[in-house]
Amino acid sequence: MEAGEGKERVLKQRQVLLFFVLLGMAQAGSKPRHYSVAEEMESGSFVANLLKDLGLEVDQLAARGPQVVSKGKKMRLHLDRQTGDLLLNEKLDREELCGPIEPCVLPFQVLFENPLQFFQAELRIRDINDHSPVFLDKEIILKISESITPGTAFLIERAQDLDAGSNSLQSYTVSPNSHFHLKLQDSSDGVILPQLVLNKALDREEQPEIMLTLTALDGGTPPRSGTALVRIEVLDINDNAPEFAELLYEVQVPENSPIGSQVALVSARDLDIGAYGEITYVFSQASEDIRKTFQINAKSGELLLRQKLDFESIQNYTLNIQATDGGGLSGSCVVFVQVIDLNDNPPELTMSTLIKEIPENLQETIIAVFSVSDPDSGDNGRMVCSTQDDLPFFLKPSVENFYTLVTNRALDRETRAEYNITITVTDLGAPRLKTEHNITLMVSDVNDNAPAFTQTAYTLFVRENNSPALHIGSVSATDRDAGANAQVTYSLLPPQDPQLPLASLVSINADNGQLFALRALDYEALRVLEFGVGAVDRGSPALSSQALVRVLVLDANDNSPFVLYPLQNGSAPCTELVPRAAEPGYLVSKVVAVDGDSGQNAWLSYQLLKATEPGLFSVWAHNGEVRTARLLSERDAAKHRLLVLVKDNGEPPLSASVTLHVLLVDGFSQPYLPLPEAAADAAQADPLTVYLVIALASVSSLFLFSVLAFIAVRLCKRGRRASLGSCSVPEGHFPGHLVDVSGSGTLSQSYQYEVCLTGDPGTGEFKFLKPIFPNIQGQNLGSKSE
């Protein structure tokens, strides 16, 4: 929960950060605040407290996420977020940072992240007197002709002091002597130049050499000093000083010029001859940087490069070159060297703020805040920032070469979870130089994808009578999210039919979607089971989806054939009457049976297992029709018992048997009286009596049948359209309905009989039996009872 709150807090901060970008840009354009600190203060020294200038309280400062940024990679200042104190990160050397430039000012910015704001400021580094004046030449040699008149001034090499302001070089003194006094002259650039002024004429024969001590003093407290020895050599008379062809030489030198290359060639001439006409070229009033960078050929006046030039450090040099002849007279010229900038510095990128992971689905989120710089000048220092065009990010310029990297649309982790962003900073020089900074941004997951089933509907097959807890199949759903958002849990949905006991029939594994049948299924009771399954992820909020599962129960041969006709219910047996005059193939009856199974398990075949008189009757194997196999004779028994086997086509096959009673009669007018067991035994004991009874019954039946047939034909012709029969059904046990004995469980239209019985149950007197041949195809006739 804490992690979720943290993400929401970061999200809000990023949204507010973008809102304050423009506000920070406006405030960044205001005048900077000024602060100062003395150089050489220890690291951690206090500079100033910025709370008042920032307009913040102590408890607000840390929440704004301030940091001090400045040009370059060195961070010389840092801000204490707990107190608002601006402190030094290191000792500051004013001479190293600014050189002779005064005042020495370091600009810096205070960057606030929440929201984005810039506070412009400048730090002035105050000079302290930490350097003494130094003469670069410890011994200064002056060659002065004895013919020089008093009052002549001789320029002496000045001392160097790295300090600035009042701590810089202020004055010179010379050791007491009778020939010279010291005169100080201010140059056009504010430098004090020492000059020795001749007080009286020199006499080489009296004193060929004079030694003086020159002292340079700065203005510090206490003052620092440096000394040099001035050796004056008295020369013979030389009345012509060297003269340069030009007093000012201006040259341009590319900063990539190799060491030893010629910068300029100066030339002076002297009208004197001999030693007085020999000219020597030397630097005059040259700084240490000039002496390190250039050298001059004393004989030829060729100015050579001693070390590499760097435009970013020094853009130009002013060199004073003095030509001295053998008599000590000299002339000077100025060489102005302008360094031509080349594009030799690639741009620099300094990252101030960087976010390495953001949640998906956020609009315009700030990823990074950075600044760029290039120490080159002109087009070489102008820069262009860019990123890849195929990425959903853009760069927004800010102030002082600051940029923000912002998303231009919501990111989708499922499309892309990681971005490698390359920020390219290119200058406009020739050739163009560039700097690349790579950022790897991870997109964290948000639960924005519901689980998706591999199929909208699943069809599973299970054979009935299965074992409990049988694995019948599986469903599968995938979630494009990651982590807990992609963990799927499966469940059964409530059935649409509230009466369906789904929970007792199947179960599902919540982790992998496997489906199990909890109990044995019965094809005859339940052929198809349809239910819904759900998949829910573990995100917040959770997302879900559904699929339909259709379980088809496959039939097994677990039901034996069931005989519909003749009935086998333990009541009085059903007896079929067959006239003895019947032809071979006469339809005696039809065994009608059904099978609760389906397919080939329900294909039935019929077989005559046992008969009272084998060969007299036959059973058709496919439709169960019982027919006579031959002509009947008087010697055939009157009562026959047939055992018919009904068998399905399953594996293994199941069967049922049925007993069929057949009575042979001479005519349909002969009454049929079922004999009790005792009477049957007596009849079997006295066959002659039975034959007499049959003969009398036959004669009577023929007469009665003729009369009834005539009447029935007349009546049936008249009433056939209204009714197929006009017989009433008695209340006896003998069934009086239509019986279908076809293979499909219904009577074929070719063999439909209407059986009418009358009499009480005890006698079961047979009235008549006639065939009916309907003319309407497909008409189903049922039993008639009124």
C-alpha positions in Angstrom: 0.0 0.0 0.0 2.9 2.4 0.8 4.4 1.7 -2.6 1.1 2.5 -4.3 0.8 5.8 -2.3 4.4 6.6 -3.3 3.6 6.1 -7.0 0.6 8.4 -6.7 2.6 11.0 -4.9 5.3 10.9 -7.6 2.6 11.1 -10.3 1.2 14.3 -8.7 4.6 15.8 -8.4 5.4 15.2 -12.1 2.1 16.8 -13.1 2.7 19.9 -10.9 6.3 20.1 -12.2 5.2 20.6 -15.8 2.8 23.3 -14.7 5.6 25.3 -13.0 8.1 25.1 -15.9 6.9 28.3 -17.4 6.8 30.0 -14.0 10.4 29.0 -13.5 11.3 30.3 -16.9 9.8 33.7 -16.1 11.5 33.9 -12.7 14.8 32.9 -14.2 14.8 36.0 -16.4 14.9 38.3 -13.3 18.2 40.0 -12.1 20.5 37.7 -10.3 21.3 38.1 -6.6 24.9 38.9 -5.6 27.0 37.1 -2.9 30.6 37.3 -2.1 33.3 35.2 -0.5 37.0 35.5 0.1 39.3 33.2 -1.9 41.1 30.3 -0.3 38.4 29.7 2.3 38.2 26.1 3.5 35.7 23.6 2.0 32.3 23.8 3.8 32.7 27.5 4.6 29.5 29.6 4.9 28.7 31.9 2.0 25.1 33.1 2.7 21.7 32.0 3.8 19.3 31.9 0.8 16.0 31.4 2.6 15.1 35.0 2.6 16.1 35.6 -1.0 14.3 32.4 -2.1 11.2 33.4 -0.1 10.9 30.0 1.5 10.7 28.7 5.0 13.0 26.0 6.3 10.4 23.3 6.2 9.5 24.2 2.6 13.1 24.0 1.3 13.7 20.3 1.4 10.3 19.5 -0.2 11.2 21.7 -3.2 14.3 19.6 -3.9 16.8 22.4 -4.5 20.2 21.9 -6.0 23.0 24.3 -7.1 24.0 24.0 -10.8 26.6 26.1 -12.6 28.5 26.1 -15.9 30.9 23.2 -16.3 31.2 19.9 -14.5 32.7 21.1 -11.2 30.1 21.8 -8.5 32.0 24.4 -6.4 28.9 25.2 -4.2 26.1 23.3 -2.6 23.0 24.2 -0.7 22.2 22.7 2.7 18.5 21.7 2.4 18.0 21.7 6.1 19.2 25.3 6.9 19.2 27.0 3.5 23.0 27.8 3.9 25.1 28.2 0.7 28.4 26.4 1.4 31.7 25.9 -0.4 32.5 22.5 -1.8 36.2 23.3 -2.3 38.8 26.1 -1.9 38.4 28.8 -4.5 41.5 30.3 -6.1 40.6 33.6 -7.6 43.7 33.7 -9.8 43.0 30.2 -11.1 39.4 30.9 -11.9 39.5 34.5 -13.2 43.2 35.3 -13.8 43.7 39.1 -14.1 40.0 39.7 -14.6 38.4 41.8 -11.8 35.9 41.5 -10.4 35.9 37.7 -10.3 32.3 36.6 -10.6 31.0 33.0 -10.8 27.3 32.8 -12.0 25.2 29.9 -10.6 21.6 28.8 -10.4 19.5 27.2 -7.7 17.3 24.6 -9.4 14.0 23.6 -7.7 12.5 20.4 -8.9 9.1 20.5 -7.3 7.9 22.6 -9.1 10.6 23.4 -11.6 12.1 26.9 -10.9 15.4 28.6 -11.4 17.0 31.1 -9.1 19.7 33.2 -10.7 22.7 34.3 -8.5 26.3 35.4 -8.8 29.2 34.7 -6.4 32.0 37.3 -6.3 35.3 35.9 -5.2 37.3 38.6 -3.2 41.0 38.6 -3.6 43.4 38.2 -0.7 47.1 39.0 -0.7 48.4 35.5 -1.2 50.9 36.2 -4.0 54.1 38.2 -3.8 55.4 40.3 -6.7 57.8 38.2 -8.8 60.4 39.3 -11.4 60.5 36.8 -14.1 64.2 37.7 -14.7 66.1 37.6 -11.5 68.9 39.6 -13.1 68.2 42.5 -15.4 71.0 43.6 -17.6 71.1 47.2 -19.0 73.8 48.3 -21.4 74.1 52.0 -21.3 76.5 54.0 -23.3 78.6 56.5 -21.6 77.5 59.1 -24.0 74.0 59.1 -22.7 73.0 62.4 -21.3 71.6 62.8 -17.8 67.8 62.7 -17.6 67.5 59.7 -20.0 65.1 57.1 -18.8 65.6 53.4 -19.2 62.6 51.0 -19.0 63.1 48.0 -16.8 61.3 44.7 -16.9 58.3 45.0 -14.6 57.4 42.5 -11.8 54.3 40.2 -12.0 51.7 39.9 -9.2 48.8 37.5 -9.6 46.7 39.3 -7.1 44.2 42.0 -8.1 43.0 45.3 -6.9 44.8 46.8 -3.9 46.7 43.5 -3.4 48.3 43.9 -6.8 51.7 45.5 -7.6 51.6 49.1 -6.4 55.2 50.5 -6.4 58.9 50.0 -6.9 62.0 51.0 -5.1 65.7 51.0 -6.0 68.7 50.7 -3.9 70.4 54.1 -3.1 73.1 55.2 -5.7 74.4 58.3 -7.2 73.8 57.7 -10.8 70.1 56.7 -11.1 66.8 57.3 -9.5 63.5 55.4 -10.1 60.6 56.8 -12.0 57.2 55.0 -12.2 55.1 55.4 -15.4 51.5 54.2 -15.8 50.8 52.4 -19.1 47.6 52.5 -21.1 46.3 49.3 -19.6 46.9 50.5 -16.0 50.2 48.7 -15.4 53.0 50.5 -13.4 56.2 50.4 -15.4 59.5 51.1 -13.6 62.1 53.3 -15.3 65.7 54.2 -14.3 66.6 57.8 -14.9 70.2 58.8 -15.3 71.2 61.4 -12.8 74.7 62.1 -14.1 76.8 61.1 -17.0 78.5 57.7 -16.9 82.2 57.1 -17.2 83.0 53.6 -18.3 86.7 54.1 -17.4 85.7 55.2 -13.9 82.9 52.6 -13.3 82.3 50.1 -16.1 79.5 48.3 -14.2 76.9 49.4 -11.7 74.8 46.9 -9.6 71.4 48.0 -8.3 68.6 46.2 -6.4 65.1 46.7 -7.7 62.2 46.0 -5.2 58.6 45.6 -6.2 55.9 46.2 -3.5 52.2 45.3 -3.6 49.4 47.0 -1.6 48.4 44.2 0.7 48.4 44.3 4.5 51.1 43.5 5.3 52.7 44.2 1.9 54.5 41.6 0.0 57.7 42.3 -2.1 60.0 40.8 -4.7 63.5 41.8 -5.8 65.7 41.6 -8.9 69.3 42.5 -9.5 69.9 45.3 -12.1 73.3 45.0 -13.7 74.3 48.1 -15.7 77.0 47.7 -18.2 78.6 51.0 -19.4 79.2 50.9 -23.1 81.1 53.0 -25.5 79.2 55.6 -27.6 76.5 54.3 -29.9 74.5 57.1 -31.5 71.9 55.1 -33.6 69.2 53.0 -32.0 67.5 50.1 -33.9 64.3 50.9 -35.8 61.5 48.4 -36.7 60.0 48.4 -40.1 56.5 48.4 -38.5 55.6 49.5 -35.0 52.5 47.2 -34.9 52.3 43.7 -36.4 48.9 42.1 -36.4 48.6 38.3 -37.1 45.9 35.6 -36.9 46.8 32.1 -35.8 44.5 29.1 -35.8 44.3 27.5 -32.4 45.3 24.1 -33.8 48.7 25.4 -35.2 51.5 22.9 -34.5 54.2 23.6 -32.0 57.2 25.3 -33.6 55.2 26.9 -36.4 56.0 30.5 -37.3 53.7 33.2 -35.9 55.3 36.3 -37.2 58.7 37.7 -38.4 59.7 41.1 -37.1 62.6 43.1 -38.5 64.6 46.1 -37.3 67.6 47.9 -38.8 70.5 49.9 -37.2 72.5 52.5 -39.1 75.5 51.8 -37.0 78.2 49.4 -38.1 80.1 46.8 -36.3 79.0 45.7 -32.9 76.7 48.7 -32.6 74.8 47.6 -35.7 74.3 44.0 -34.5 70.7 43.7 -33.3 69.3 41.2 -30.7 65.6 40.6 -30.4 64.0 39.9 -27.0 60.6 40.0 -25.4 59.8 43.2 -23.4 57.4 43.3 -20.6 56.2 39.7 -21.4 54.0 37.9 -19.0 54.6 34.3 -18.0 51.8 33.1 -20.3 53.5 34.8 -23.3 56.9 33.3 -22.4 55.4 29.9 -22.1 53.5 30.2 -25.4 56.0 32.0 -27.7 59.6 32.2 -28.3 61.6 34.5 -30.5 64.8 33.9 -32.4 67.3 36.5 -31.0 69.1 36.8 -34.3 66.3 36.5 -37.0 63.3 38.0 -35.1 61.2 35.0 -36.0 58.4 34.5 -33.6 57.6 30.8 -33.0 54.9 28.9 -31.3 56.1 27.1 -28.1 52.9 25.4 -27.0 49.4 24.8 -28.3 47.0 27.7 -28.5 43.6 27.4 -26.9 41.0 30.0 -27.9 38.8 28.9 -25.0 41.5 30.0 -22.6 43.1 33.1 -24.2 41.7 34.7 -27.3 44.6 37.1 -28.1 48.1 38.1 -27.1 50.0 41.4 -27.1 53.7 40.9 -27.4 56.3 43.7 -26.9 59.5 43.0 -28.8 62.6 44.9 -28.2 65.5 45.2 -30.6 68.9 46.1 -29.0 72.0 46.8 -30.9 75.6 46.2 -29.7 75.8 49.7 -28.3 72.8 49.2 -26.0 70.4 51.3 -28.0 67.0 49.7 -28.5 63.8 50.1 -30.3 60.5 48.2 -29.8 57.4 47.1 -31.6 54.1 45.4 -30.8 52.9 42.1 -32.2 49.1 41.6 -31.7 48.3 37.8 -32.1 44.7 37.0 -32.5 43.8 33.3 -31.9 41.3 32.0 -34.5 38.7 29.7 -32.9 38.3 26.2 -34.3 35.5 23.8 -33.6 37.7 21.6 -31.4 35.4 21.2 -28.4 32.3 19.0 -28.5 29.3 20.2 -26.6 28.9 19.2 -23.0 25.7 17.9 -21.4 25.1 18.2 -17.6 22.2 16.2 -16.2 20.4 17.9 -13.3 17.3 15.7 -12.9 16.7 12.2 -14.2 13.8 9.9 -13.7 14.5 6.3 -14.7 11.0 4.8 -14.3 7.6 6.2 -14.9 4.1 4.5 -14.8 2.3 4.0 -18.1 -0.7 6.0 -19.2 0.6 9.4 -18.0 0.4 12.4 -20.2 3.4 14.8 -20.7 5.7 13.7 -17.9 9.1 15.3 -17.4 11.8 12.7 -17.7 15.0 14.8 -17.3 16.2 18.3 -16.8 19.7 19.1 -18.2 21.9 21.9 -19.5 24.3 22.1 -22.4 27.4 24.2 -23.0 30.2 24.6 -25.6 33.3 26.6 -24.8 33.8 27.4 -28.5 32.6 30.8 -29.9 30.4 31.9 -32.7 28.7 29.1 -34.7 31.2 26.7 -33.1 29.5 27.4 -29.8 25.9 27.4 -30.9 24.2 24.1 -30.2 21.1 22.1 -31.3 19.6 19.4 -29.1 17.6 16.5 -30.5 16.3 13.0 -29.8 15.2 10.1 -32.0 12.1 10.9 -34.1 10.5 7.5 -33.6 10.2 7.9 -29.8 7.3 9.5 -27.9 9.5 12.2 -26.4 10.4 15.8 -27.2 12.8 18.4 -25.9 11.5 21.6 -24.4 14.0 24.5 -24.2 14.1 26.4 -20.9 16.6 29.2 -19.9 20.3 29.4 -19.8 20.7 26.5 -22.2 18.5 24.3 -20.0 16.2 21.7 -21.5 13.5 19.3 -20.3 12.8 15.9 -21.8 9.0 15.4 -21.8 6.8 12.6 -23.0 4.5 13.7 -25.9 1.8 11.1 -25.2 0.9 8.4 -22.7 3.2 5.4 -22.8 2.0 1.8 -23.1 4.1 -0.8 -21.3 2.5 -3.6 -23.2 3.6 -2.1 -26.4 7.1 -1.2 -25.1 8.4 -1.6 -21.6 11.8 0.0 -22.1 13.1 3.0 -24.0 16.7 3.8 -24.8 16.7 7.5 -25.4 19.7 9.2 -26.9 20.0 13.0 -26.5 22.2 14.4 -29.2 23.8 17.8 -28.8 25.4 19.1 -32.0 27.2 22.4 -32.5 27.0 24.4 -35.7 30.7 24.5 -36.4 32.6 23.0 -39.3 33.1 20.1 -38.9 30.1 19.7 -36.6 30.9 18.0 -33.3 28.3 16.3 -31.2 27.8 14.7 -27.8 25.4 11.9 -27.1 23.9 11.0 -23.7 22.0 7.8 -23.4 19.0 7.4 -21.0 17.3 4.1 -20.2 13.7 4.7 -19.2 11.6 1.8 -17.8 7.8 1.9 -18.0 6.2 0.5 -15.0 2.9 -1.5 -15.4 -0.6 -0.3 -14.7 -3.5 -2.7 -14.6 -5.1 -1.6 -17.9 -5.5 -5.0 -19.6 -8.2 -7.5 -18.7 -7.3 -11.3 -19.0 -8.1 -12.7 -22.4 -9.1 -16.3 -23.0 -7.5 -18.1 -25.9 -11.0 -19.0 -27.1 -14.4 -17.4 -26.5 -15.9 -20.9 -26.2 -14.4 -24.2 -25.3 -15.9 -27.6 -26.2 -14.8 -30.5 -24.0 -15.7 -34.2 -24.3 -16.1 -36.7 -21.5 -17.4 -40.2 -21.6 -20.3 -41.0 -19.2 -19.7 -43.0 -16.1 -16.4 -41.3 -15.6 -14.4 -41.6 -12.4 -14.9 -38.7 -9.9 -12.3 -35.9 -10.0 -11.5 -36.7 -13.6 -9.5 -34.0 -15.5 -11.7 -33.2 -18.5 -9.9 -30.3 -20.0 -8.5 -26.8 -19.4 -9.2 -23.2 -20.1 -6.4 -20.6 -20.5 -6.4 -16.8 -20.3 -3.4 -14.5 -20.7 -2.9 -11.0 -19.4 -0.7 -8.5 -21.2 0.2 -6.7 -17.9 3.1 -7.7 -15.7 3.6 -8.8 -12.1 0.5 -9.1 -9.9 -1.5 -7.4 -12.7 -0.9 -10.4 -14.9 -1.5 -13.1 -12.4 -4.8 -14.8 -13.4 -7.3 -16.6 -11.1 -10.0 -18.8 -12.6 -13.5 -19.4 -11.2 -16.8 -20.9 -12.2 -19.6 -18.3 -13.0 -23.1 -18.8 -11.5 -25.2 -20.8 -14.0 -28.1 -19.2 -15.7 -30.3 -22.0 -14.6 -30.5 -21.7 -10.8 -31.6 -25.3 -10.6 -28.4 -26.6 -12.1 -26.1 -27.9 -9.4 -23.0 -26.8 -11.2 -20.8 -26.8 -8.1 -21.4 -30.5 -7.6 -20.7 -31.4 -11.2 -17.5 -29.6 -12.1 -14.7 -27.7 -10.4 -11.9 -25.5 -11.7 -8.3 -25.1 -10.5 -8.1 -21.4 -9.7 -4.4 -21.2 -10.6 -4.1 -23.1 -13.9 -7.7 -23.3 -15.3 -7.9 -27.1 -15.2 -11.5 -28.5 -15.2 -12.5 -31.6 -13.3 -15.7 -33.6 -13.2 -16.6 -34.1 -9.6 -18.9 -37.1 -10.1 -19.8 -39.6 -12.7 -21.9 -38.1 -15.5 -24.9 -39.9 -17.1 -25.4 -39.4 -20.8 -29.0 -40.4 -20.6 -29.6 -37.8 -17.8 -27.3 -34.9 -19.0 -26.0 -34.8 -22.5 -24.7 -31.3 -22.6 -23.4 -29.1 -19.8 -22.9 -25.4 -20.5 -21.4 -23.0 -18.0 -19.3 -19.9 -17.8 -15.8 -19.5 -16.4 -14.2 -16.2 -15.4 -10.6 -15.0 -15.3 -9.7 -12.2 -12.8 -6.3 -10.6 -12.5 -4.8 -9.4 -9.2 -4.5 -5.8 -10.2 -6.1 -2.9 -8.4 -8.8 -2.5 -9.5 -9.1 -6.1 -10.7 -10.1 -6.7 -14.3 -11.9 -9.8 -15.6 -13.2 -11.7 -18.6 -15.5 -14.6 -19.3 -15.6 -17.6 -21.6 -18.2 -20.3 -22.3 -17.4 -24.0 -21.7 -19.6 -26.6 -23.3 -19.1 -30.2 -22.0 -20.4 -32.9 -24.3 -21.1 -36.2 -22.5 -20.2 -39.1 -24.8 -22.5 -42.1 -24.6 -21.3 -45.5 -23.2 -23.2 -48.7 -23.7 -24.6 -48.9 -20.2 -28.3 -49.4 -21.0 -29.8 -52.7 -22.0 -32.6 -52.8 -24.6 -36.1 -52.3 -23.2 -39.0 -54.2 -24.7 -42.1 -52.0 -25.2 -44.1 -54.8 -26.9 -45.1 -57.3 -25.9 -45.4 -56.0 -22.4 -43.5 -57.9 -19.8 -45.1 -56.6 -16.6 -46.1 -59.8 -15.0 -49.8 -59.6 -15.9 -51.6 -62.0 -18.2 -49.4 -62.8 -21.1 -50.2 -61.3 -24.5 -51.2 -64.0 -26.9 -51.0 -63.5 -30.7 -53.6 -65.3 -32.8 -52.5 -66.8 -36.1 -54.9 -68.5 -38.5 -53.8 -71.9 -39.6 -54.5 -70.9 -43.1 -51.8 -68.2 -43.0 -49.3 -68.2 -45.8 -45.5 -68.4 -45.2 -44.2 -64.9 -44.2 -47.5 -64.1 -42.4 -46.9 -61.3 -39.9 -47.6 -62.8 -36.5 -46.4 -59.9 -34.3 -43.6 -57.4 -33.9 -41.2 -57.1 -31.0 -40.8 -53.4 -30.2 -37.8 -52.4 -28.1 -35.8 -49.2 -27.4 -32.4 -48.5 -26.0 -31.6 -45.5 -23.8 -28.2 -45.2 -25.4 -27.4 -43.4 -28.6 -25.6 -44.1 -31.9 -24.5 -47.6 -32.5 -25.1 -48.4 -28.8 -28.8 -48.1 -29.7 -28.8 -50.1 -32.9 -30.9 -53.2 -32.0 -31.0 -56.6 -33.6 -33.5 -59.4 -33.0 -32.9 -63.1 -32.7 -35.2 -66.1 -32.0 -33.5 -68.0 -29.2 -36.1 -70.6 -28.5 -39.3 -71.8 -29.9 -41.8 -74.5 -29.0 -41.5 -75.8 -32.6 -38.3 -74.8 -34.3 -38.6 -73.8 -37.9 -42.2 -72.7 -37.7 -41.5 -69.1 -37.0 -38.7 -66.7 -37.8 -37.7 -63.2 -36.5 -36.4 -60.6 -38.8 -33.1 -59.4 -37.4 -33.5 -55.7 -38.1 -37.1 -54.9 -37.3 -38.2 -57.6 -34.9 -41.1 -58.8 -37.0 -42.2 -62.3 -36.2 -43.5 -64.2 -39.2 -44.4 -67.7 -40.2 -41.6 -69.6 -41.9 -43.8 -72.2 -43.6 -47.4 -73.3 -44.1 -49.2 -74.4 -40.9 -50.7 -77.8 -40.6 -53.2 -79.5 -38.4 -50.4 -81.4 -36.7 -48.8 -78.2 -35.5 -49.5 -77.5 -31.8 -52.1 -74.8 -31.1 -50.0 -73.0 -28.5 -46.5 -71.8 -29.1 -44.0 -70.0 -26.9 -41.3 -68.0 -28.6 -38.2 -66.5 -26.8 -36.9 -63.5 -28.7 -33.5 -62.0 -27.9 -33.1 -58.2 -28.4 -29.4 -57.1 -28.5 -27.8 -53.7 -29.1 -24.6 -53.0 -31.1 -22.5 -51.6 -28.2 -19.2 -52.8 -27.0 -19.7 -55.0 -25.1 -23.3 -55.6 -26.4 -26.2 -55.7 -23.9 -29.4 -57.7 -24.5 -32.9 -58.4 -23.2 -35.2 -61.2 -23.9 -39.0 -61.3 -24.4 -41.5 -64.2 -24.4 -44.1 -64.2 -27.1 -47.2 -66.5 -26.9 -48.8 -67.6 -30.2 -52.1 -69.4 -30.5 -53.0 -71.1 -33.8 -56.7 -70.9 -34.6 -58.7 -72.2 -37.5 -60.8 -69.0 -38.0 -61.1 -65.7 -36.3 -64.7 -66.4 -35.3 -63.5 -69.2 -32.9 -63.5 -67.9 -29.4 -60.3 -68.1 -27.5 -60.7 -69.1 -23.9 -57.6 -69.1 -21.9 -57.4 -72.2 -19.8 -56.4 -72.3 -16.3 -53.5 -74.4 -15.4 -55.7 -77.4 -14.4 -57.8 -77.2 -17.5 -54.7 -77.1 -19.6 -53.5 -80.2 -18.0 -56.8 -81.9 -18.6 -56.8 -80.8 -22.2 -53.4 -82.2 -22.7 -54.6 -85.4 -21.0 -57.6 -85.8 -23.4 -56.6 -84.6 -26.9 -59.7 -86.0 -28.5 -61.9 -83.8 -26.5 -59.8 -80.8 -27.5 -60.1 -81.7 -31.1 -63.9 -82.0 -30.9 -64.2 -78.6 -29.2 -62.0 -77.1 -31.8 -64.0 -78.6 -34.6 -67.3 -77.4 -33.2 -65.8 -73.9 -32.6 -64.5 -73.8 -36.1 -67.9 -74.5 -37.7 -69.5 -72.0 -35.5 -66.8 -69.5 -36.1 -67.0 -69.8 -39.9 -70.7 -69.1 -39.8 -70.4 -66.3 -37.3 -67.4 -64.8 -39.1 -69.4 -64.7 -42.4 -72.3 -62.8 -40.9 -70.0 -60.4 -39.0 -67.8 -59.8 -42.0 -70.7 -58.8 -44.1 -72.0 -56.4 -41.5 -68.6 -55.1 -40.7 -67.8 -54.4 -44.3 -71.0 -52.4 -44.8 -70.5 -50.4 -41.6 -66.8 -49.7 -42.2 -67.4 -48.4 -45.7 -69.9 -46.0 -44.3 -67.9 -44.7 -41.4 -64.3 -45.0 -42.6 -63.9 -41.3 -43.2 -65.1 -40.5 -39.7 -63.3 -43.2 -37.9 -60.9 -46.0 -38.6 -62.8 -48.4 -36.4 -66.0 -48.7 -34.5 -65.1 -51.3 -32.0 -65.1 -50.6 -28.3 -62.3 -51.6 -26.1 -63.2 -53.9 -23.2 -61.9 -53.5 -19.7 -60.0 -56.7 -19.9 -56.2 -57.2 -19.4 -55.5 -57.8 -23.1 -54.1 -54.6 -24.7 -56.2 -53.0 -27.3 -53.9 -50.4 -28.9 -51.9 -50.2 -32.0 -48.4 -51.8 -31.8 -45.5 -50.6 -33.9 -42.9 -53.3 -34.6 -40.6 -51.5 -36.9 -36.9 -51.2 -36.2 -37.2 -47.5 -35.2 -39.7 -48.2 -32.4 -42.9 -47.2 -34.3 -45.2 -49.4 -36.5 -44.5 -49.3 -40.2 -47.4 -48.1 -42.2 -47.6 -51.4 -44.0 -48.4 -53.3 -40.9 -50.9 -51.6 -38.6 -53.7 -53.6 -36.9 -56.7 -52.7 -35.0 -57.5 -55.3 -32.4 -60.9 -55.3 -30.8 -61.7 -57.6 -27.9 -64.9 -58.0 -25.9 -66.1 -60.0 -23.1 -65.2 -59.9 -19.4 -61.7 -60.3 -18.2 -62.2 -63.9 -17.4 -63.1 -65.1 -20.8 -61.3 -62.6 -23.0 -63.6 -63.5 -26.0 -62.0 -62.7 -29.3 -64.3 -60.7 -31.6 -62.3 -60.0 -34.8 -58.9 -58.8 -36.2 -58.6 -56.9 -39.4 -55.8 -55.2 -41.2 -56.0 -51.5 -42.0 -54.0 -50.0 -44.9 -53.9 -46.2 -44.6 -53.4 -44.1 -47.7 -51.9 -41.0 -46.1 -48.1 -41.2 -45.9 -46.5 -40.2 -42.7 -49.7 -40.3 -40.6 -49.1 -41.6 -37.1 -51.9 -43.7 -35.7 -52.2 -44.1 -32.0 -54.3 -46.4 -29.9 -58.1 -45.6 -29.7 -59.9 -45.9 -26.5 -63.2 -44.4 -25.7 
